[in-house]
Every structure is written in structure tokens, then in C-alpha cells.
């Protein structure tokens, strides 16, 4: 995860600049992995008990399938978490995500109509918040999940300020 002020950019040799990308905090990964382990662990336990009681102890071994799925999901969640990043540029916000299919969303500040910070009960327990961006075109709405609440509020305030300044010229 690269750091620096939102306006910092890295200069390339050809005179253009690269945006400074920010990754998501590790709290989001911890939350998602805990939910994965809890739900699939409960499923394995219930499945093992039910199969053991009604089908016999040999069938209870099928309860290991949710545990194998949890191990696979653990790795996939890590890869997905590392793929998320965002960058603030002079005229727009970039959001990049995806492991197999990379998706990069460019949200111009002047097109933003609403920027909101949301945090459900599980997110609040882990000290996380999400920033939801709404634009004139529904296809360009974007979300940045799992931010620290202070960073989410800073980003909301900055994007709102930049959006008002850019849309004033329309």
C-alpha cells in the first residue's frame, strides 16, 4: 500500500505522472475471513452432527467439505482484498479491483451527485466504513469498502468539496 498525500503523484521519465494508489486497510480482510470461518465452521459442525446421527459416522466425514471450502475461501479473500485500491487525481477518482477480471472505474469529480459514508453493524464492530459514490449515470456509481471511518469521512468531505467546485463550472 502506497502512502502520501492525496495530491502526490509519481513522476515518470516521459513527463507524465502516475497516481498514488491506496489499498484497503487490513481490518476488512480480518472481518471477511472471520465471517467466512464462522459461517462455514457452523455449517461443518451442524452437517457433521446431523450426518453422524442420521446417516452414520462414515457419512459425517462429508462435514469436512465446508472446512475445505473455508480454506480455499481464505486464500481467495486475501487475493481479492489485495486487488482493491483507489487513487485521487486532479480531476477524478480511480477505483481498481478484481483478480481474474480487472475493473477500473473512473469517477469525474464534476459528475458526483452524492457521496455517502455507510457502516453496518458488523463493519462498525470492526471499525470500518464504506464510501458510496453516486453519479448522474447509474453505471458509474462506485463503492470503496472497508475504510477506516476517519479516512472515509476525509474522503467524503474532499470528494464533496471537489464535486461542488467542478460542477459549479457546468
N, CA and C atoms as a LAMMPS dump frame, in Angstrom:
ITEM: TIMESTEP
0
ITEM: NUMBER OF ATOMS
510
ITEM: BOX BOUNDS ff ff ff
-5.0000000000000000e+02 5.0000000000000000e+02
-5.0000000000000000e+02 5.0000000000000000e+02
-5.0000000000000000e+02 5.0000000000000000e+02
ITEM: ATOMS id mol type element x y z
1 1 1 N 0.852 -1.169 0
2 1 2 C 0 0 0
3 1 3 C 0.896 1.229 0
4 2 1 N 0.687 2.075 -0.959
5 2 2 C 1.484 3.285 -1.065
6 2 3 C 0.843 4.378 -0.226
7 3 1 N 1.683 5.251 0.279
8 3 2 C 1.172 6.336 1.104
9 3 3 C 1.56 7.661 0.496
10 4 1 N 1.096 8.709 1.102
11 4 2 C 1.379 10.047 0.609
12 4 3 C 0.107 10.849 0.629
13 5 1 N 0.236 12.125 0.423
14 5 2 C -0.973 12.949 0.409
15 5 3 C -1.763 12.634 -0.844
16 6 1 N -3.072 12.883 -0.832
17 6 2 C -3.891 12.546 -1.987
18 6 3 C -3.452 13.231 -3.268
19 7 1 N -2.789 14.361 -3.178
20 7 2 C -2.379 15.069 -4.377
21 7 3 C -1.025 14.598 -4.904
22 8 1 N -0.292 13.802 -4.112
23 8 2 C 1.019 13.339 -4.549
24 8 3 C 0.883 12.427 -5.751
25 9 1 N 1.775 12.575 -6.701
26 9 2 C 1.841 11.671 -7.837
27 9 3 C 3.296 11.364 -8.102
28 10 1 N 3.539 10.218 -8.68
29 10 2 C 4.9 9.842 -9.018
30 10 3 C 5.215 10.238 -10.436
31 11 1 N 6.293 10.94 -10.646
32 11 2 C 6.662 11.39 -11.989
33 11 3 C 7.348 10.255 -12.727
34 12 1 N 6.96 10.073 -13.971
35 12 2 C 7.624 9.102 -14.825
36 12 3 C 8.64 9.834 -15.679
37 13 1 N 9.47 9.085 -16.341
38 13 2 C 10.52 9.678 -17.166
39 13 3 C 10.002 10.47 -18.353
40 14 1 N 8.786 10.166 -18.838
41 14 2 C 8.278 10.854 -20.026
42 14 3 C 7.486 12.118 -19.695
43 15 1 N 7.53 12.578 -18.454
44 15 2 C 6.875 13.823 -18.08
45 15 3 C 5.458 13.642 -17.555
46 16 1 N 4.87 12.443 -17.747
47 16 2 C 3.524 12.204 -17.217
48 16 3 C 3.629 11.737 -15.768
49 17 1 N 2.518 11.74 -15.103
50 17 2 C 2.529 11.331 -13.704
51 17 3 C 1.638 10.118 -13.506
52 18 1 N 2.004 9.306 -12.545
53 18 2 C 1.23 8.131 -12.153
54 18 3 C 0.477 8.479 -10.873
55 19 1 N -0.766 8.03 -10.738
56 19 2 C -1.493 8.291 -9.494
57 19 3 C -0.906 7.486 -8.34
58 20 1 N -1.078 8 -7.14
59 20 2 C -0.64 7.288 -5.942
60 20 3 C -1.811 6.432 -5.471
61 21 1 N -1.636 5.136 -5.567
62 21 2 C -2.699 4.195 -5.217
63 21 3 C -2.685 3.913 -3.723
64 22 1 N -3.868 3.802 -3.146
65 22 2 C -4.022 3.431 -1.745
66 22 3 C -4.806 2.127 -1.69
67 23 1 N -4.332 1.194 -0.873
68 23 2 C -5.031 -0.072 -0.688
69 23 3 C -6.018 0.035 0.467
70 24 1 N -6.764 -1.017 0.668
71 24 2 C -7.724 -1.052 1.761
72 24 3 C -7.047 -1.512 3.044
73 25 1 N -7.535 -1.062 4.203
74 25 2 C -6.92 -1.465 5.462
75 25 3 C -7.13 -2.954 5.747
76 26 1 N -6.234 -3.564 6.525
77 26 2 C -6.332 -4.998 6.801
78 26 3 C -7.555 -5.392 7.634
79 27 1 N -8.213 -4.44 8.274
80 27 2 C -9.406 -4.755 9.057
81 27 3 C -10.507 -5.363 8.21
82 28 1 N -10.619 -4.956 6.951
83 28 2 C -11.627 -5.512 6.055
84 28 3 C -11.347 -6.99 5.795
85 29 1 N -10.097 -7.334 5.571
86 29 2 C -9.725 -8.727 5.345
87 29 3 C -10.005 -9.563 6.59
88 30 1 N -9.658 -9.039 7.762
89 30 2 C -9.932 -9.764 9.015
90 30 3 C -11.427 -10.013 9.188
91 31 1 N -12.24 -8.993 8.916
92 31 2 C -13.685 -9.134 9.062
93 31 3 C -14.226 -10.193 8.114
94 32 1 N -13.843 -10.144 6.857
95 32 2 C -14.354 -11.095 5.88
96 32 3 C -13.901 -12.52 6.187
97 33 1 N -12.652 -12.672 6.615
98 33 2 C -12.168 -14.015 6.953
99 33 3 C -12.855 -14.563 8.197
100 34 1 N -13.106 -13.697 9.173
101 34 2 C -13.811 -14.161 10.368
102 34 3 C -15.224 -14.613 10.014
103 35 1 N -15.929 -13.845 9.193
104 35 2 C -17.272 -14.242 8.771
105 35 3 C -17.24 -15.565 8.01
106 36 1 N -16.246 -15.751 7.155
107 36 2 C -16.105 -16.997 6.41
108 36 3 C -15.925 -18.176 7.356
109 37 1 N -15.023 -18.046 8.316
110 37 2 C -14.743 -19.136 9.248
111 37 3 C -15.948 -19.428 10.137
112 38 1 N -16.613 -18.391 10.608
113 38 2 C -17.767 -18.596 11.475
114 38 3 C -18.88 -19.326 10.738
115 39 1 N -19.259 -18.831 9.571
116 39 2 C -20.382 -19.442 8.849
117 39 3 C -20.059 -20.842 8.351
118 40 1 N -18.907 -21.035 7.747
119 40 2 C -18.577 -22.369 7.244
120 40 3 C -18.21 -23.321 8.382
121 41 1 N -17.665 -22.81 9.481
122 41 2 C -17.408 -23.644 10.654
123 41 3 C -18.707 -24.144 11.271
124 42 1 N -19.694 -23.254 11.379
125 42 2 C -21.011 -23.665 11.884
126 42 3 C -21.662 -24.683 10.947
127 43 1 N -21.557 -24.452 9.648
128 43 2 C -22.121 -25.388 8.681
129 43 3 C -21.466 -26.763 8.817
130 44 1 N -20.14 -26.8 8.967
131 44 2 C -19.43 -28.07 9.117
132 44 3 C -19.869 -28.783 10.396
133 45 1 N -20.028 -28.043 11.475
134 45 2 C -20.443 -28.637 12.742
135 45 3 C -21.85 -29.216 12.648
136 46 1 N -22.785 -28.438 12.132
137 46 2 C -24.176 -28.904 12.003
138 46 3 C -24.253 -30.088 11.041
139 47 1 N -23.563 -29.994 9.926
140 47 2 C -23.565 -31.08 8.953
141 47 3 C -22.967 -32.346 9.547
142 48 1 N -21.871 -32.215 10.267
143 48 2 C -21.238 -33.38 10.895
144 48 3 C -22.134 -34.043 11.922
145 49 1 N -22.793 -33.253 12.748
146 49 2 C -23.685 -33.809 13.768
147 49 3 C -24.889 -34.483 13.114
148 50 1 N -25.512 -33.808 12.165
149 50 2 C -26.695 -34.382 11.522
150 50 3 C -26.358 -35.648 10.734
151 51 1 N -25.295 -35.617 9.968
152 51 2 C -24.9 -36.81 9.213
153 51 3 C -24.488 -37.939 10.147
154 52 1 N -23.794 -37.6 11.232
155 52 2 C -23.394 -38.625 12.2
156 52 3 C -24.585 -39.274 12.875
157 53 1 N -25.602 -38.506 13.188
158 53 2 C -26.787 -39.047 13.866
159 53 3 C -27.689 -39.832 12.921
160 54 1 N -27.919 -39.312 11.716
161 54 2 C -28.921 -39.905 10.842
162 54 3 C -28.354 -40.832 9.764
163 55 1 N -27.118 -40.682 9.384
164 55 2 C -26.572 -41.491 8.293
165 55 3 C -25.409 -42.367 8.735
166 56 1 N -24.861 -42.138 9.883
167 56 2 C -23.748 -42.94 10.375
168 56 3 C -22.453 -42.156 10.392
169 57 1 N -21.508 -42.639 11.189
170 57 2 C -20.242 -41.903 11.363
171 57 3 C -19.423 -41.769 10.077
172 58 1 N -19.507 -42.72 9.186
173 58 2 C -18.734 -42.628 7.944
174 58 3 C -19.204 -41.445 7.104
175 59 1 N -20.502 -41.178 7.103
176 59 2 C -21.042 -40.063 6.337
177 59 3 C -20.685 -38.716 6.96
178 60 1 N -20.382 -38.714 8.238
179 60 2 C -20.038 -37.459 8.917
180 60 3 C -18.755 -36.849 8.352
181 61 1 N -17.951 -37.664 7.649
182 61 2 C -16.718 -37.141 7.04
183 61 3 C -17.026 -36.077 5.978
184 62 1 N -18.246 -36.098 5.435
185 62 2 C -18.616 -35.073 4.448
186 62 3 C -18.68 -33.678 5.071
187 63 1 N -18.66 -33.61 6.389
188 63 2 C -18.641 -32.316 7.062
189 63 3 C -17.309 -31.605 6.85
190 64 1 N -16.31 -32.336 6.364
191 64 2 C -15.018 -31.706 6.079
192 64 3 C -15.057 -30.846 4.816
193 65 1 N -16.061 -31.046 3.974
194 65 2 C -16.156 -30.253 2.742
195 65 3 C -16.29 -28.752 3.015
196 66 1 N -17.162 -28.312 3.951
197 66 2 C -17.191 -26.87 4.237
198 66 3 C -15.865 -26.344 4.785
199 67 1 N -15.116 -27.186 5.502
200 67 2 C -13.812 -26.746 6.013
201 67 3 C -12.813 -26.574 4.868
202 68 1 N -12.88 -27.467 3.878
203 68 2 C -12.016 -27.309 2.703
204 68 3 C -12.414 -26.053 1.935
205 69 1 N -13.705 -25.81 1.847
206 69 2 C -14.191 -24.597 1.19
207 69 3 C -13.725 -23.347 1.941
208 70 1 N -13.69 -23.415 3.254
209 70 2 C -13.211 -22.286 4.061
210 70 3 C -11.733 -22.015 3.787
211 71 1 N -10.939 -23.067 3.676
212 71 2 C -9.506 -22.891 3.387
213 71 3 C -9.306 -22.247 2.015
214 72 1 N -10.077 -22.688 1.036
215 72 2 C -9.989 -22.118 -0.306
216 72 3 C -10.46 -20.663 -0.285
217 73 1 N -11.559 -20.404 0.413
218 73 2 C -12.088 -19.047 0.525
219 73 3 C -11.123 -18.112 1.225
220 74 1 N -10.378 -18.623 2.209
221 74 2 C -9.387 -17.832 2.947
222 74 3 C -8.369 -17.238 1.975
223 75 1 N -7.879 -18.073 1.069
224 75 2 C -6.884 -17.63 0.085
225 75 3 C -7.514 -16.643 -0.902
226 76 1 N -8.713 -16.966 -1.387
227 76 2 C -9.37 -16.085 -2.36
228 76 3 C -9.698 -14.726 -1.765
229 77 1 N -10.111 -14.693 -0.507
230 77 2 C -10.397 -13.404 0.132
231 77 3 C -9.137 -12.539 0.21
232 78 1 N -7.999 -13.151 0.489
233 78 2 C -6.738 -12.406 0.527
234 78 3 C -6.384 -11.825 -0.831
235 79 1 N -6.562 -12.606 -1.868
236 79 2 C -6.268 -12.116 -3.22
237 79 3 C -7.209 -10.983 -3.604
238 80 1 N -8.494 -11.139 -3.282
239 80 2 C -9.468 -10.104 -3.61
240 80 3 C -9.172 -8.821 -2.848
241 81 1 N -8.842 -8.93 -1.564
242 81 2 C -8.544 -7.752 -0.742
243 81 3 C -7.343 -6.997 -1.311
244 82 1 N -6.304 -7.721 -1.719
245 82 2 C -5.114 -7.067 -2.276
246 82 3 C -5.397 -6.388 -3.609
247 83 1 N -6.435 -6.825 -4.321
248 83 2 C -6.718 -6.245 -5.637
249 83 3 C -7.406 -4.879 -5.545
250 84 1 N -8.031 -4.574 -4.417
251 84 2 C -8.749 -3.295 -4.278
252 84 3 C -7.772 -2.164 -4.014
253 85 1 N -7.952 -1.055 -4.724
254 85 2 C -7.15 0.146 -4.481
255 85 3 C -7.876 1.341 -5.085
256 86 1 N -7.505 2.517 -4.609
257 86 2 C -8.107 3.739 -5.139
258 86 3 C -7.064 4.836 -5.159
259 87 1 N -7.279 5.81 -6.04
260 87 2 C -6.34 6.929 -6.179
261 87 3 C -7.127 8.194 -6.481
262 88 1 N -6.724 9.27 -5.831
263 88 2 C -7.321 10.583 -6.084
264 88 3 C -6.413 11.326 -7.052
265 89 1 N -6.987 11.745 -8.17
266 89 2 C -6.233 12.542 -9.128
267 89 3 C -6.801 13.949 -9.138
268 90 1 N -6.268 14.8 -9.988
269 90 2 C -6.693 16.2 -10.025
270 90 3 C -8.157 16.356 -10.435
271 91 1 N -8.631 15.541 -11.378
272 91 2 C -9.983 15.711 -11.908
273 91 3 C -10.926 14.55 -11.648
274 92 1 N -10.399 13.42 -11.137
275 92 2 C -11.26 12.261 -10.944
276 92 3 C -10.704 11.316 -9.878
277 93 1 N -11.545 10.372 -9.51
278 93 2 C -11.178 9.336 -8.55
279 93 3 C -11.118 8.017 -9.302
280 94 1 N -10.042 7.262 -9.102
281 94 2 C -9.882 5.955 -9.728
282 94 3 C -10.118 4.875 -8.686
283 95 1 N -10.884 3.851 -9.043
284 95 2 C -11.088 2.7 -8.183
285 95 3 C -10.771 1.467 -9.022
286 96 1 N -9.848 0.646 -8.541
287 96 2 C -9.427 -0.539 -9.274
288 96 3 C -9.642 -1.764 -8.394
289 97 1 N -10.151 -2.852 -9.006
290 97 2 C -10.395 -4.073 -8.245
291 97 3 C -10.467 -5.25 -9.208
292 98 1 N -10.379 -6.44 -8.641
293 98 2 C -10.552 -7.658 -9.414
294 98 3 C -9.277 -8.463 -9.531
295 99 1 N -9.428 -9.782 -9.505
296 99 2 C -8.294 -10.679 -9.614
297 99 3 C -8.226 -11.243 -11.036
298 100 1 N -9.246 -11.967 -11.444
299 100 2 C -9.259 -12.501 -12.809
300 100 3 C -9.684 -11.447 -13.812
301 101 1 N -10.768 -10.746 -13.52
302 101 2 C -11.257 -9.669 -14.368
303 101 3 C -11.001 -8.357 -13.655
304 102 1 N -10.01 -7.618 -14.122
305 102 2 C -9.686 -6.324 -13.534
306 102 3 C -10.743 -5.313 -13.96
307 103 1 N -11.175 -4.505 -13.025
308 103 2 C -12.148 -3.466 -13.322
309 103 3 C -11.618 -2.159 -12.744
310 104 1 N -11.527 -1.157 -13.583
311 104 2 C -11.094 0.157 -13.13
312 104 3 C -12.205 1.155 -13.428
313 105 1 N -12.668 1.822 -12.381
314 105 2 C -13.74 2.801 -12.504
315 105 3 C -13.136 4.192 -12.352
316 106 1 N -13.479 5.07 -13.261
317 106 2 C -13.038 6.465 -13.198
318 106 3 C -14.278 7.308 -12.929
319 107 1 N -14.274 8.01 -11.798
320 107 2 C -15.419 8.841 -11.421
321 107 3 C -14.966 10.309 -11.443
322 108 1 N -15.39 11.078 -12.457
323 108 2 C -15.023 12.504 -12.504
324 108 3 C -15.681 13.257 -11.341
325 109 1 N -14.934 14.137 -10.709
326 109 2 C -15.466 14.88 -9.56
327 109 3 C -16.7 15.693 -9.939
328 110 1 N -16.719 16.272 -11.13
329 110 2 C -17.834 17.105 -11.552
330 110 3 C -19.123 16.331 -11.784
331 111 1 N -19.048 15.007 -11.896
332 111 2 C -20.232 14.176 -12.133
333 111 3 C -20.826 13.612 -10.836
334 112 1 N -20.132 13.805 -9.73
335 112 2 C -20.619 13.254 -8.462
336 112 3 C -21.823 14.039 -7.969
337 113 1 N -22.886 13.316 -7.645
338 113 2 C -24.081 13.952 -7.11
339 113 3 C -24.205 13.746 -5.605
340 114 1 N -23.747 12.599 -5.118
341 114 2 C -23.882 12.268 -3.705
342 114 3 C -22.72 11.389 -3.297
343 115 1 N -22.12 11.703 -2.155
344 115 2 C -21.073 10.872 -1.581
345 115 3 C -21.514 10.57 -0.154
346 116 1 N -21.694 9.277 0.146
347 116 2 C -22.151 8.934 1.483
348 116 3 C -21.232 7.9 2.122
349 117 1 N -21.168 7.969 3.442
350 117 2 C -20.401 7.017 4.232
351 117 3 C -21.399 6.119 4.943
352 118 1 N -21.255 4.81 4.776
353 118 2 C -22.141 3.859 5.43
354 118 3 C -21.319 2.884 6.254
355 119 1 N -21.961 2.355 7.301
356 119 2 C -21.3 1.389 8.156
357 119 3 C -22.367 0.549 8.842
358 120 1 N -22.46 -0.713 8.46
359 120 2 C -23.412 -1.623 9.071
360 120 3 C -22.917 -2.082 10.438
361 121 1 N -23.702 -2.888 11.131
362 121 2 C -23.317 -3.314 12.48
363 121 3 C -22.02 -4.121 12.527
364 122 1 N -21.808 -4.988 11.561
365 122 2 C -20.575 -5.783 11.558
366 122 3 C -19.386 -4.883 11.234
367 123 1 N -19.562 -3.997 10.258
368 123 2 C -18.484 -3.06 9.922
369 123 3 C -18.143 -2.17 11.114
370 124 1 N -19.155 -1.676 11.808
371 124 2 C -18.901 -0.828 12.979
372 124 3 C -18.136 -1.585 14.055
373 125 1 N -18.466 -2.863 14.244
374 125 2 C -17.757 -3.673 15.243
375 125 3 C -16.267 -3.765 14.918
376 126 1 N -15.95 -3.82 13.634
377 126 2 C -14.55 -3.92 13.214
378 126 3 C -13.922 -2.553 12.941
379 127 1 N -14.648 -1.473 13.196
380 127 2 C -14.121 -0.131 12.99
381 127 3 C -13.932 0.211 11.525
382 128 1 N -14.902 -0.155 10.686
383 128 2 C -14.804 0.076 9.24
384 128 3 C -16.001 0.863 8.732
385 129 1 N -15.83 1.489 7.592
386 129 2 C -16.908 2.218 6.922
387 129 3 C -16.676 2.131 5.419
388 130 1 N -17.751 2.315 4.654
389 130 2 C -17.663 2.293 3.195
390 130 3 C -18.062 3.65 2.642
391 131 1 N -17.44 4.029 1.535
392 131 2 C -17.785 5.266 0.843
393 131 3 C -18.522 4.88 -0.431
394 132 1 N -19.736 5.399 -0.582
395 132 2 C -20.566 5.133 -1.761
396 132 3 C -20.64 6.413 -2.581
397 133 1 N -20.299 6.32 -3.861
398 133 2 C -20.316 7.458 -4.771
399 133 3 C -21.48 7.298 -5.745
400 134 1 N -22.331 8.305 -5.837
401 134 2 C -23.449 8.293 -6.777
402 134 3 C -23.202 9.387 -7.806
403 135 1 N -23.373 9.023 -9.073
404 135 2 C -23.166 9.98 -10.159
405 135 3 C -24.436 10.106 -10.989
406 136 1 N -24.383 10.988 -11.973
407 136 2 C -25.539 11.185 -12.849
408 136 3 C -25.851 9.915 -13.627
409 137 1 N -24.847 9.172 -14.008
410 137 2 C -25.04 7.906 -14.719
411 137 3 C -24.933 6.764 -13.715
412 138 1 N -25.979 5.976 -13.584
413 138 2 C -26.001 4.901 -12.586
414 138 3 C -24.892 3.878 -12.818
415 139 1 N -24.443 3.739 -14.054
416 139 2 C -23.404 2.758 -14.37
417 139 3 C -22.062 3.12 -13.746
418 140 1 N -21.855 4.38 -13.384
419 140 2 C -20.566 4.775 -12.818
420 140 3 C -20.609 4.933 -11.307
421 141 1 N -21.721 4.545 -10.672
422 141 2 C -21.732 4.546 -9.211
423 141 3 C -20.643 3.597 -8.728
424 142 1 N -19.989 3.943 -7.641
425 142 2 C -18.875 3.139 -7.164
426 142 3 C -18.861 3.116 -5.638
427 143 1 N -18.227 2.087 -5.095
428 143 2 C -18.096 1.93 -3.651
429 143 3 C -16.653 1.606 -3.319
430 144 1 N -16.169 2.174 -2.22
431 144 2 C -14.873 1.795 -1.672
432 144 3 C -15.183 1.2 -0.295
433 145 1 N -15.076 -0.121 -0.138
434 145 2 C -15.447 -0.753 1.129
435 145 3 C -14.305 -0.784 2.134
436 146 1 N -14.662 -0.947 3.407
437 146 2 C -13.704 -1.278 4.447
438 146 3 C -12.67 -0.236 4.798
439 147 1 N -12.998 1.026 4.693
440 147 2 C -12.045 2.076 5.07
441 147 3 C -12.14 2.361 6.568
442 148 1 N -11.082 2.93 7.111
443 148 2 C -11.154 3.449 8.47
444 148 3 C -12.164 4.589 8.452
445 149 1 N -13.01 4.718 9.496
446 149 2 C -14.026 5.772 9.487
447 149 3 C -13.46 7.179 9.272
448 150 1 N -12.303 7.474 9.853
449 150 2 C -11.707 8.801 9.671
450 150 3 C -11.324 9.029 8.208
451 151 1 N -10.763 8.011 7.559
452 151 2 C -10.39 8.118 6.146
453 151 3 C -11.642 8.216 5.284
454 152 1 N -12.688 7.481 5.628
455 152 2 C -13.943 7.543 4.867
456 152 3 C -14.548 8.943 4.947
457 153 1 N -14.537 9.537 6.125
458 153 2 C -15.08 10.896 6.282
459 153 3 C -14.22 11.924 5.565
460 154 1 N -12.888 11.753 5.637
461 154 2 C -11.984 12.671 4.925
462 154 3 C -12.234 12.586 3.423
463 155 1 N -12.36 11.357 2.929
464 155 2 C -12.59 11.163 1.505
465 155 3 C -13.946 11.737 1.095
466 156 1 N -14.971 11.504 1.903
467 156 2 C -16.303 12.062 1.603
468 156 3 C -16.238 13.579 1.529
469 157 1 N -15.607 14.208 2.524
470 157 2 C -15.528 15.666 2.55
471 157 3 C -14.739 16.208 1.36
472 158 1 N -13.628 15.557 1.046
473 158 2 C -12.797 16.008 -0.073
474 158 3 C -13.536 15.835 -1.404
475 159 1 N -14.165 14.692 -1.602
476 159 2 C -14.88 14.444 -2.852
477 159 3 C -16.073 15.373 -2.999
478 160 1 N -16.76 15.65 -1.9
479 160 2 C -17.895 16.58 -1.943
480 160 3 C -17.415 17.978 -2.314
481 161 1 N -16.329 18.398 -1.69
482 161 2 C -15.764 19.722 -1.983
483 161 3 C -15.329 19.826 -3.439
484 162 1 N -14.609 18.815 -3.933
485 162 2 C -14.149 18.829 -5.321
486 162 3 C -15.318 18.727 -6.3
487 163 1 N -16.331 17.927 -5.927
488 163 2 C -17.509 17.803 -6.785
489 163 3 C -18.265 19.106 -6.917
490 164 1 N -18.403 19.823 -5.808
491 164 2 C -19.08 21.124 -5.858
492 164 3 C -18.292 22.125 -6.681
493 165 1 N -16.965 22.117 -6.535
494 165 2 C -16.122 23.066 -7.281
495 165 3 C -16.166 22.762 -8.78
496 166 1 N -16.128 21.452 -9.148
497 166 2 C -16.124 21.099 -10.569
498 166 3 C -17.485 21.291 -11.218
499 167 1 N -18.562 21.012 -10.491
500 167 2 C -19.888 21.131 -11.102
501 167 3 C -20.361 22.578 -11.188
502 168 1 N -19.741 23.473 -10.424
503 168 2 C -20.1 24.881 -10.471
504 168 3 C -19.802 25.494 -11.835
505 169 1 N -18.822 24.929 -12.547
506 169 2 C -18.459 25.45 -13.848
507 169 3 C -19.333 24.949 -14.991
508 170 1 N -20.26 24.036 -14.71
509 170 2 C -21.12 23.494 -15.771
510 170 3 C -22.204 24.442 -16.181
